[in-house]
Amino acid sequence: MRRTSPFFTLILGAALLSLPASEWSQQTTPPENSAKQDMKDAGHETKNAAKDAANGTKKGTKKAYNKTKHGAKKAWNKTRNTTKGAANGAKQGAQQPQ
């Protein structure tokens, strides 16, 4: 069996004490640009794109609905006023024959 010298042990101890605790045990982590991470990122981007598209569709649909509703009310009011005017005109014409 091989014994280490006290000098080597002293150097190794000093080196370990000079390192921060986080570097004592270096854990190997997968690279950040791994295929698995790329797939996760693609999934998140697809999800966000779908949300953006759905929000745009919702906004456009709401706007179209409100414009149609406004136009229908405007047409209804105009028709009602025209009908009242025509009815009043007919009454006046019936009362005063020419």
C-alpha positions in Angstrom: 0.0 0.0 0.0 1.3 3.4 -0.8 1.3 6.1 1.8 1.0 9.8 1.1 3.5 12.2 2.4 2.4 14.7 5.1 3.5 17.5 2.7 1.1 16.3 0.0 -1.7 16.1 2.5 -1.0 19.6 3.7 -1.0 21.0 0.2 -4.3 19.1 -0.6 -5.9 20.3 2.6 -4.9 23.9 1.9 -6.2 23.7 -1.7 -9.6 22.3 -0.5 -10.0 25.0 2.1 -9.3 27.8 -0.4 -12.1 26.6 -2.7 -15.7 27.7 -1.9 -18.0 25.0 -0.7 -19.9 25.0 -4.0 -16.8 23.8 -5.9 -15.9 20.9 -3.6 -18.2 18.6 -5.4 -18.7 19.5 -9.0 -21.9 18.1 -10.3 -22.1 17.5 -14.0 -25.1 19.2 -15.5 -26.4 18.6 -19.0 -25.6 21.3 -21.4 -28.3 24.0 -21.6 -28.8 23.5 -25.3 -29.6 19.8 -25.1 -32.3 18.2 -27.3 -34.6 17.8 -24.3 -34.4 21.4 -23.4 -34.9 22.4 -27.1 -38.1 20.3 -27.1 -39.3 22.0 -23.9 -38.6 25.4 -25.3 -40.4 24.6 -28.5 -43.4 23.4 -26.6 -43.5 26.6 -24.5 -43.2 28.8 -27.7 -46.0 26.8 -29.4 -48.2 27.3 -26.3 -47.5 31.0 -26.2 -48.2 31.3 -30.0 -51.5 29.5 -29.6 -52.5 31.8 -26.7 -51.6 34.9 -28.8 -53.6 33.6 -31.8 -56.6 32.8 -29.6 -56.5 36.3 -28.0 -56.3 37.9 -31.4 -59.3 35.9 -32.6 -61.2 36.7 -29.4 -60.5 40.4 -29.8 -61.5 40.4 -33.5 -64.7 38.4 -32.8 -65.7 40.8 -30.0 -65.1 43.8 -32.2 -67.1 42.3 -35.1 -70.0 41.4 -32.7 -70.1 44.9 -31.2 -70.0 46.6 -34.7 -72.8 44.3 -35.9 -74.9 45.0 -32.8 -74.3 48.8 -33.2 -75.3 48.6 -36.9 -78.4 46.6 -36.2 -79.5 49.0 -33.6 -78.9 52.0 -35.9 -80.9 50.3 -38.7 -83.7 49.4 -36.3 -83.9 53.0 -35.0 -83.8 54.5 -38.5 -86.5 52.1 -39.7 -88.7 52.9 -36.7 -88.3 56.6 -37.2 -89.0 56.3 -40.9 -92.1 54.2 -40.2 -93.4 56.7 -37.6 -92.8 59.5 -40.1 -94.6 57.7 -42.8 -97.5 56.8 -40.5 -97.8 60.4 -39.3 -97.6 61.7 -42.9 -100.4 59.2 -43.9 -102.5 60.4 -41.0 -102.1 64.0 -42.0 -102.7 63.2 -45.6 -105.9 61.4 -44.7 -107.2 64.3 -42.6 -106.5 66.9 -45.3 -107.5 65.5 -48.7 -106.1 67.4 -51.6 
